[in-house]
Amino acid sequence: MFTFEHIEKHGEHEEVIFCHNKKAGLKAIIAIHNTTLGPALGGTRMWNYASEEDALVDVLRLSKGMTYKAAAAGLNLGGGKAVIIGDSKTQKTEAMFRAFGTYVNSLQGKYITAEDVGTTVKDMEYVFMETPFVTGIPVAFGGSGDPSPYTAHGTLMGIKAVVKEKYGSDSLQDVKVAVQGLGNVGSNLVDFLVKEGAVVSIADIDQDKVKMISEKHNLKVEDPNGIITSECDVFAPCALGAVINDDTIGNLKCKMIAGGANNILAESKHGDQLMELGILYAPDYVVNAGGLMNVFVELEGYSSDRAFEKTTQVFDNLMHVFKIAKDENIPTQKAADRLAERRIDEIGSLRKQHHGRTARPFSTLKEMTTRQK
């Protein structure tokens, strides 16, 4: 049984919407965490959750994370997320995503969606048929398409930042980087790293991907589980989350951690332990913000060059995090939270002072673009 306690436990969310259309087979939840800085933007995840309660917990957690990601990235966006309950391989239909689009549209721009785990650019095309409040749509419709190259480029900037902080130079020439996960983000990251002169090792459970990428660049191949504890300068997890946990943290042989995966730390305490071990950790939601920056540019009026240029800000954002961590003698994951929270508080105070309210939802994308420029 759902209660308000479920919602309050996972943060002070502004709004939680349950979406149901039996004929279209839609069961979805939209969670809007915070719109102080702007409309809530976050992808739609389709997952075959074990229970509706699990789906609610996931969307609440993810939407709060998007608030922090957007704030730390310096974007005029709030945090939101949506989940569709179902098997993404067997239950997708056009009607399902168009029905979902009508719910997104009913929020009048307070929430803007995008693709996420289990959804695709094609799915967003169906959503776009019912609402303009969607990003990551096909290039043919004026969108940006696949955001993974931009997430990967931002991750590259994150790796350059940790190397700069640790070694005093952001050059990656001969720096040993172990990339775990060769999906769209990981494979693009490998290309960028090789161009930078890094010594790259790779691992993935998909051996076909491993073979293709290792032969393309003549790279060392590691065991998918063993790469976590391989000797390297930078460990770059780009697959599953929670890879830094009680079982792995004591066996780490890297000097830095910066990757495109979400929720790299199993628990916040592991960030504290990394600090004690002298391993520099780049908080994941600061590192992997490139995809979010890309879709933000889509709202402005899309330019690929502008999107790549914007992802370079990940470097400066991380250097700011490291400064806070040093100045206050706190772990980097807590420093990133403080960076995000301070920006929300400062901008929120300004808006309340001058407008008597926080940001309102946008009635059109044109209005959104005009106000954010």
N, C-alpha and C positions, 0 to 999 in steps of 0.2 A: 504494500500500500504506500503510495506517495504521500509525503507530508511536506510542509514548508521547511521542516527541519533538514530534509535532504538538500534543499537549495541553500539554506543558510550555512550549512556545514562547509560548503565549497566556495564561499565568497559572497560578497554582497552584489548579486546580480540585479540588473535593472528590470529585466523581463525574461520570462521563459515561456515559450509558445509550443504547445503540443499540436501537431498537424496530423489530421487523419482523413483519408479519403478511401473508403472501403472499396469502391469500384475500381479505383486506380491502383489499389494495393499499397497505398502510402501510409506508413507510420513513421513520423519524423518528429524531432525536437529541435527547436532553434533557441539558443541561449545567447542573450545579449548581456554582457558583463558590465561594460562601462563605455559611455559615449562622451566623456568629458572632452576629449581631444578631437572628436569627429565621429562620423558614422562607424558602427561596428562592422569590421570586415574580417571574414574568416571562412575557410572552405567548408564544403559539405562532405562529410565522411559517410560512406555506406558500408555497414558492417553487420554481420550476423551475430548480434549480441546474444549472450546466454539468457538475458532477461531485460525487460524494459528499465528496470532500476539500474542495471549496468550501463545502459545507453544514456540515462540521465546523468549518472556520475561522470561519464566520459565527456559529455558535451559541456557540463559545468566546468570541469577541470580544463578542458581545451580552450574554452572561451576566455577564461581568466588568463590563460597563458598568452592568448592573442593580444589582450590589453597590454601586457608587459612587453611583448615583442614590438608592437607598434610604437609604444612610448619610448622604449630604449632606442629604437631606430630613428627617432626624431620625426615620425610621420604624423600628420593630422588625421589620425584614425583611432577608433576605439576597438574594443575586442568583442568578437562574437564567434559563434561556431554553430554548425548544424550537423545532426546525424540522422541518417535514414536507416531504419532497422530492416535488414534483409540481406540476402546473399547477392553480392554484386555480380557474380558470374552467371546466375540463373534467373534472377527475379527482376532485372531491369526492364522497364518499358518506357516508351515515349510518354504515355499517359501519366506514369508515376512522376517523372521529372517535370512535366508541365503542371501537374497538380501541385507539386512542391513550389514551382515558380509562382503560382497564384498566392501562396502563403507569404513568400518573400515580398511580393509586390504589395501585399496588404499592409506591410510595415512602412511603406512610403519612403524608403531610403534609410531608415534607421539601421537596417542590417543589409550588407552587401555580401553576396556569396561568391564562391569560386570552387574549383575542383580540389579534391583532397583524396585521401586513401579510399579506393574503391569507386571513385568517380573519374570521369574523363572530360576532355574538351567537348566531345560529342554530347555528353550529358548536359554540359553547361549551355550548349546550343539549344537544347530543348527548353531549359529554364529561361533562356533569353527570349524565347517565343512568347513568354507570359510576363516578363518583367525586364526593365533595363538595369535593374540593380544586381548585376552579375558581372564578374570579371573572369579573365582567363578564357574568353570565348575565342572561336577561330579567327585567324588573321583576316579572313575574307569578310568578317563582320566588323572589322576595325579593332579587334582585340589583339592580345599578345600571344595567344596559343600556349604552348608548353612553357611553364615558368622555370623548369629545372636548370637550364643553362645559367640563369641569373642567380638562382640559389647556389649553384656551384661556384660562380664567380665571386659571390659574397663570401662563401666558405674559403676560397683562395685568399681573399683579403683578411679573413680571420686568422688563417695560418701565417700569413706575412706579419700580422700584428703580434702574435705570440712569439714568433722568432725575433722580431724587433725588440720586444720587451725582455726576452731571455738572453739574446746574443748581441744586442745593440745595433743590428742591421736587419733590414727586411729582405735581404737577398736570400733566395731559396736555392742558390747554386750549391749542389752537393749536400743539401740538407736531406736527411733520411725521413721520409714520410710513409707511414703504413696506412693504407686506405682499406677500411673494412666496409664492403658493400659496393656493388657495381651496378646499381640501378641508374636511373636517369641522372641523378645528382652525382653519384660517385663516379660514373664513367666520364661525365663532363669534367669533374674535378681532376681526374687523372690526366686528361688532355692538357688542362691548364698547368698542372704541376710539372709535367714533362717539358712544356715550353719554357718554364721558369728555371729549368736545369736541376730540379730536385731528383733525388734518388728514390724512386717509388717502388714500394712492394704492395701487392694487392691480395684480396681474398674475397670470395663470395661462395655461397652454397650452389649457385648456378655455374656449373663447370663449363658450359658453352660460352658464357660471358667471360669467364676467366681466360679461357683459351684464346678467344678473339682479341681481348684487350692486351693480354700478355704478349701475344705474337705481334700485335700492332706496334707496341713500344719496346718489346724485348725486356719485360719486367720480371722481377722475382715474384714467385707465387707462394703465398703462405696458406696454412691451414685456416679455415674460417673461424675456428675457435682460438687457435694458437696465436693469431695475429695480434690479439689484445695484449698479449704479454711479450711480444717480440721486441728486440732491441732496436730503438729508433729515436730520432729527435722528436718527431710529432706523430702521435696516434690520431688518425682522422676517422672516427666512426660515422658511417653514412648509411647505416641499415637500421637495425632495431635499437630501441632505447634501453635504458637500464644496464648498459654494458659495464659501467663502473659500479660494482656492487661488493658485497662482503666477500664473495668468492674470488674476485679478480683484483681488487685494489692492492692487496699485499704482494702481488706478483708482477706489478707493472714495471717495465724497464724503459719507459719513455720519459722524456723531460717535459713534454707539453702535450695537451689534449685540445684539439679543435676540429670539429667535424660538422657535417650537415644533418646528422640525426637529431631527432627530438628527444628530450628527457634522457640525456646521456647518463646522468646520475640516477641511480636507483632511489637514493634518498639524499636530502640536503646534507646530512652528516658526512657523506662521502666527499663532498666539496671541502668540508672542514679538514678531512683526513688528507686530501690531496695537498692542501696548503701545508700541513705538517710534514708531508713527504718531500716538499719542495718541487712538486709537479705543477706547472702553471696550467690552469684550466680556463679555457675561453667559454663562458656560458653559452649554451647551445642556442638559446633564442635570440641572442645577439648575433651569433655567427651565421645562423641560417635564415636571416631576415631578408636575404636578397630576393626571394620569390615574392614576398610581400611588397618590397620596394618596387618590383616589376609591375605588379598589378596596380599599385598606387599611380605609377606613371600612366597606366592605361586609363585611369580616371581623368588624368590631366589632358590626355590627347596623346596617343601612344607613339613613342619613338624608341626603337631598339637601342640606338646609341645613348639616348638619355637614360634608359633603364640600366645599361651597363655602367654608365658614369655614376649613377646613383648608388649602385651596389658597392662602389669603392668606399662609401661612407662607413661601411662595416669596420674598416681599419680604424678610423678615428673614434668610432663609438666604443670599440674595445679598448683603445688606449685610454679613453676616459674612465672606463670601468676599472682598468688596472690602477689608475691614479687614485681613484676612490678607495680601492682595496688597500693600497699602500698607505695612504693618508690616515685611514681609519683602522688599519691593521685588522682587516676582516677578509674572509674568503671571497673569491671573485664572484661566486654565484649570489652572495648576499650584496655585494657591491652593485651588481647588475640590477637587482631588485630595487635598491635605493635610487639608482639613476632613473629608473622608470617611474617609481613612486614620486620622486621629487618633481619630475616634469609634469606629471598628472596634477599634482597639488598646485604647482606654480601657475600652469596655464588655466587650471580650473578656477583658481582664485582671481586671475585676471578677468576671465569671462563673467564670473559672478559680480565682480566689482563694476564692470562697464556695461554689462547686459542684464544683470540680475538673474542669470540662468546659465546653464551649461549648453553645449551645442545641441541644436534641435535637429531632427531628421531632415533630410533634403527631399524636396518634392520631385526634383529632376536631376539627372546627371549633369546637365548643363549648369544648374545652380550650384551643385556640389563643386564642379570644376572651377567656376568663377570665384567662389568663396575661398577655395583652398589655394588658388594662385595668389 
